[in-house]
Amino acid sequence: MVLDEFYKLNNGQRIPKIALGTWQTPNDVAATAVATAIEAGYRHIDTAIAYDNESGVGKGLKNALKSTGIHRESIFITTKIPAEVKNYADAVRCIQESMDRLDAFHIDMMLVHAPRPWAEMGSATGNRYFKENAEVWKALEEAYEAGKIRAIGVSNFDVDDLNNILATGRVIPAVNQIRVHIGHVPTDLIDFCEQTGILVEAYSPNATGRLLKVPEISAMAEKYRVSVPQLACRFVLQLGLLPLPKSVHEERIRQNSQLDFEISSSDMAKLLELEGL
């Protein structure tokens, strides 16, 4: 089963091949969703300081461990330093506060949420924050080397942003979490990450629901007798990437993890031809 499978990160750590995303999930809902996911077999949960639900994720984790008897070391928790945090001191503070909110002795992985503050991410010009990202990365490296974090990485970084970290840092990012889904596959960036030993995680594998409205995708999902989100996650897996499906409904949480089917090479080619979704 996919839920029992792992990728190996560039530092030797194992990371489960599928994660529950928790974006836009309030604390109380996150606690229930996380517990449900772990009971359903998920071993990887993705959160962020910006989601304002780390406490709920931590509570859901503790509840699930108590009810299932699963050991904490079997669960992989990822969180992220906010995009607006661009200095060493605030990054150090964020790391400790995340540990406190998650009520954890360690964090499995922590990412820089974006290379620029969100308000500036859509701009083609302006400050690239290379020096500032190097400061944040230094804080993550120190926490990693101290054993507080098991792996460190980035999110929404393009090739120039990655090259800045590779040139100034001591630790190669373990992952780059970016938007990838049917109709949006940034091949050049994915290839660069693979050549550098950086695993690509794909958030919004269902394009925040937009794929449900594409007739060709619905027809292909019906062909494989799966849902569109299942087809979307399987597509990501067959690209060698790690999908982060998001749901708060028990049935969908379970369904999204049932990915033990294979999309044929010809159908993968058809899906890769779709663009602009």
C-alpha positions as CSV (number, residue, x, y, z in Angstrom):
1,M,0.0,0.0,0.0
2,V,1.1,3.5,-0.8
3,L,0.5,4.5,2.9
4,D,3.3,2.1,3.9
5,E,5.8,3.4,1.3
6,F,8.5,6.0,1.8
7,Y,10.9,8.2,-0.1
8,K,14.4,8.6,1.2
9,L,15.5,12.1,1.7
10,N,19.1,13.3,0.9
11,N,20.1,13.1,4.5
12,G,18.9,9.5,4.8
13,Q,15.7,10.2,6.6
14,R,12.6,8.3,5.4
15,I,9.5,10.3,4.5
16,P,6.1,8.7,3.9
17,K,5.0,9.0,0.3
18,I,1.7,10.8,1.0
19,A,0.8,13.5,3.5
20,L,-2.4,15.0,4.9
21,G,-2.5,18.7,4.1
22,T,-4.0,21.0,6.7
23,W,-4.2,24.4,4.9
24,Q,-7.3,26.5,5.9
25,T,-8.1,24.0,8.7
26,P,-8.9,25.6,12.1
27,N,-7.4,24.1,15.2
28,D,-10.4,22.2,16.4
29,V,-11.1,20.7,13.0
30,A,-7.4,20.0,12.5
31,A,-7.3,18.0,15.7
32,T,-10.1,15.7,14.4
33,A,-8.7,15.5,10.9
34,V,-5.2,14.6,12.0
35,A,-6.5,11.9,14.4
36,T,-8.7,10.5,11.7
37,A,-5.9,10.4,9.2
38,I,-3.5,8.7,11.5
39,E,-6.1,6.1,12.4
40,A,-6.7,5.6,8.6
41,G,-3.0,4.9,8.1
42,Y,-1.5,8.2,7.2
43,R,2.0,8.7,8.7
44,H,2.8,12.2,7.4
45,I,1.0,15.4,8.4
46,D,1.8,18.8,6.9
47,T,1.1,22.1,8.7
48,A,2.6,25.6,8.9
49,I,2.7,28.5,11.3
50,A,0.7,30.5,8.7
51,Y,-2.1,28.0,8.9
52,D,-2.6,28.9,12.6
53,N,-3.4,25.2,13.5
54,E,-0.2,23.8,14.9
55,S,-1.8,23.4,18.3
56,G,-4.6,21.4,16.7
57,V,-2.3,19.2,14.8
58,G,-0.3,18.5,18.0
59,K,-3.5,17.7,19.8
60,G,-4.7,15.4,17.0
61,L,-1.4,13.6,17.0
62,K,-1.4,13.0,20.7
63,N,-5.0,11.7,20.6
64,A,-4.2,9.4,17.7
65,L,-1.1,8.0,19.4
66,K,-3.1,7.3,22.6
67,S,-6.0,5.6,20.8
68,T,-3.9,3.6,18.3
69,G,-0.7,2.8,20.4
70,I,1.4,4.0,17.4
71,H,4.8,5.4,18.5
72,R,5.6,9.0,17.8
73,E,8.6,8.1,15.8
74,S,6.3,6.5,13.2
75,I,4.7,9.8,12.4
76,F,6.3,12.5,10.2
77,I,5.3,16.1,11.0
78,T,6.2,19.0,8.7
79,T,5.7,22.7,9.5
80,K,6.9,25.9,8.0
81,I,8.5,29.3,8.9
82,P,6.2,32.1,7.6
83,A,7.1,33.7,4.3
84,E,7.2,37.1,6.0
85,V,10.0,36.0,8.5
86,K,13.2,37.0,6.9
87,N,15.8,37.3,9.6
88,Y,17.8,35.0,11.8
89,A,16.4,36.0,15.2
90,D,12.8,35.7,14.2
91,A,13.4,32.4,12.5
92,V,15.0,31.0,15.7
93,R,11.9,32.2,17.7
94,C,9.6,30.6,15.2
95,I,11.3,27.2,15.4
96,Q,10.9,27.2,19.2
97,E,7.3,28.4,19.1
98,S,6.4,25.7,16.6
99,M,7.9,23.1,18.9
100,D,5.9,24.5,21.8
101,R,2.6,24.6,19.9
102,L,3.1,21.1,18.5
103,D,4.1,20.0,22.0
104,A,7.0,18.1,20.4
105,F,10.5,17.3,21.5
106,H,11.5,17.5,17.8
107,I,10.0,18.5,14.4
108,D,10.5,16.0,11.6
109,M,10.8,18.6,9.0
110,M,10.6,22.4,8.8
111,L,10.5,24.5,5.6
112,V,10.9,28.1,4.6
113,H,7.3,28.7,3.4
114,A,8.2,31.0,0.5
115,P,11.3,32.9,-0.7
116,R,9.5,36.3,-0.5
117,P,6.6,37.6,1.7
118,W,3.3,36.5,0.2
119,A,2.3,40.1,-0.8
120,E,5.4,40.1,-3.1
121,M,5.3,36.6,-4.5
122,G,3.4,37.5,-7.6
123,S,5.8,40.2,-8.7
124,A,8.3,39.6,-11.4
125,T,10.6,42.3,-9.9
126,G,11.6,43.6,-6.5
127,N,13.7,42.2,-3.7
128,R,14.6,38.6,-4.0
129,Y,15.6,38.3,-0.3
130,F,18.7,36.2,-1.0
131,K,20.6,37.5,2.0
132,E,17.5,37.3,4.2
133,N,16.7,33.7,3.2
134,A,20.3,32.8,3.9
135,E,19.8,34.1,7.5
136,V,16.6,32.0,7.9
137,W,18.3,29.0,6.5
138,K,21.2,29.4,9.0
139,A,18.6,29.2,11.8
140,L,17.2,26.1,10.4
141,E,20.6,24.5,9.9
142,E,21.5,25.2,13.5
143,A,18.2,23.6,14.8
144,Y,18.8,20.7,12.4
145,E,22.4,20.2,13.7
146,A,21.1,20.4,17.3
147,G,18.6,17.6,16.7
148,K,15.6,19.8,17.1
149,I,14.6,19.2,13.5
150,R,15.2,16.0,11.5
151,A,15.2,17.5,8.0
152,I,15.0,21.0,6.6
153,G,13.7,22.3,3.3
154,V,11.9,25.0,1.4
155,S,8.6,25.8,-0.3
156,N,7.7,27.8,-3.4
157,F,11.4,28.3,-4.2
158,D,12.4,28.6,-7.9
159,V,15.8,27.7,-9.3
160,D,17.5,31.1,-8.4
161,D,16.2,30.9,-4.9
162,L,17.5,27.3,-4.5
163,N,20.9,28.3,-6.0
164,N,21.2,31.0,-3.3
165,I,20.7,28.4,-0.6
166,L,23.0,25.9,-2.2
167,A,25.7,28.6,-2.5
168,T,25.4,30.1,1.0
169,G,24.3,27.2,3.2
170,R,25.9,24.1,4.6
171,V,22.9,21.8,4.3
172,I,21.2,21.0,1.0
173,P,17.4,21.4,1.2
174,A,15.7,18.0,1.7
175,V,12.5,19.1,-0.2
176,N,11.0,21.8,-2.2
177,Q,7.2,22.0,-1.7
178,I,5.6,23.5,-4.8
179,R,2.3,23.6,-6.6
180,V,2.1,20.6,-9.0
181,H,-1.0,19.0,-10.4
182,I,-2.5,17.8,-13.7
183,G,-2.4,20.9,-15.9
184,H,0.5,22.5,-14.0
185,V,3.8,20.6,-14.1
186,P,6.8,22.9,-13.8
187,T,9.2,20.5,-15.5
188,D,12.3,22.6,-15.4
189,L,12.1,23.2,-11.7
190,I,11.2,19.6,-10.9
191,D,14.2,18.4,-13.0
192,F,16.5,20.9,-11.3
193,C,15.4,19.6,-7.9
194,E,15.8,16.0,-8.9
195,Q,19.3,16.6,-10.2
196,T,20.2,18.4,-7.0
197,G,18.9,15.6,-4.8
198,I,15.9,17.6,-3.5
199,L,12.5,15.8,-3.3
200,V,9.6,17.7,-4.7
201,E,6.4,17.7,-2.7
202,A,3.2,18.7,-4.6
203,Y,0.7,20.7,-2.7
204,S,-2.8,21.3,-4.1
205,P,-2.7,18.0,-6.2
206,N,-6.4,18.5,-7.0
207,A,-5.8,22.2,-7.9
208,T,-8.1,23.2,-5.0
209,G,-11.0,21.5,-6.7
210,R,-10.6,22.9,-10.2
211,L,-9.7,19.4,-11.7
212,L,-13.3,18.3,-10.8
213,K,-14.6,20.6,-13.5
214,V,-12.4,19.2,-16.3
215,P,-14.4,16.6,-18.4
216,E,-11.3,14.8,-19.7
217,I,-10.0,14.3,-16.1
218,S,-13.4,13.1,-14.8
219,A,-13.7,10.7,-17.7
220,M,-10.3,9.2,-17.0
221,A,-11.0,8.9,-13.3
222,E,-14.2,7.0,-14.1
223,K,-12.2,4.7,-16.4
224,Y,-10.0,3.7,-13.4
225,R,-13.0,3.6,-11.1
226,V,-11.5,6.2,-8.8
227,S,-12.3,9.8,-7.8
228,V,-10.7,12.8,-9.4
229,P,-8.6,13.5,-6.3
230,Q,-7.4,9.9,-6.3
231,L,-6.4,10.1,-10.0
232,A,-4.7,13.5,-9.2
233,C,-2.6,12.1,-6.4
234,R,-1.7,9.0,-8.3
235,F,-0.5,11.2,-11.2
236,V,1.8,13.1,-8.8
237,L,3.2,9.8,-7.4
238,Q,3.9,8.5,-10.8
239,L,6.0,11.6,-11.5
240,G,8.1,10.6,-8.5
241,L,6.7,13.4,-6.3
242,L,5.0,13.5,-2.9
243,P,1.3,14.6,-2.9
244,L,-0.3,16.5,-0.1
245,P,-4.1,16.0,-0.5
246,K,-6.2,18.0,1.9
247,S,-9.6,17.1,3.4
248,V,-11.4,17.3,6.7
249,H,-14.0,14.7,5.9
250,E,-13.3,11.1,7.1
251,E,-14.5,9.4,4.0
252,R,-12.4,11.6,1.7
253,I,-9.4,11.4,3.9
254,R,-9.5,7.6,3.6
255,Q,-10.4,7.7,-0.1
256,N,-7.5,10.0,-1.0
257,S,-5.0,7.6,0.4
258,Q,-6.3,4.6,-1.6
259,L,-3.8,4.9,-4.5
260,D,-2.9,1.4,-5.2
261,F,-3.6,1.5,-8.9
262,E,-1.5,2.5,-11.9
263,I,-2.2,5.1,-14.6
264,S,-1.0,3.7,-17.9
265,S,1.9,5.4,-19.7
266,S,-0.5,6.5,-22.5
267,D,-2.9,8.0,-20.1
268,M,-0.1,9.7,-18.2
269,A,1.0,11.3,-21.5
270,K,-2.5,12.5,-22.1
271,L,-2.6,14.1,-18.6
272,L,0.8,15.7,-19.1
273,E,-0.6,17.3,-22.3
274,L,-3.2,19.3,-20.3
275,E,-2.0,22.8,-19.5
276,G,-3.2,26.0,-17.8
277,L,-5.4,24.4,-15.1
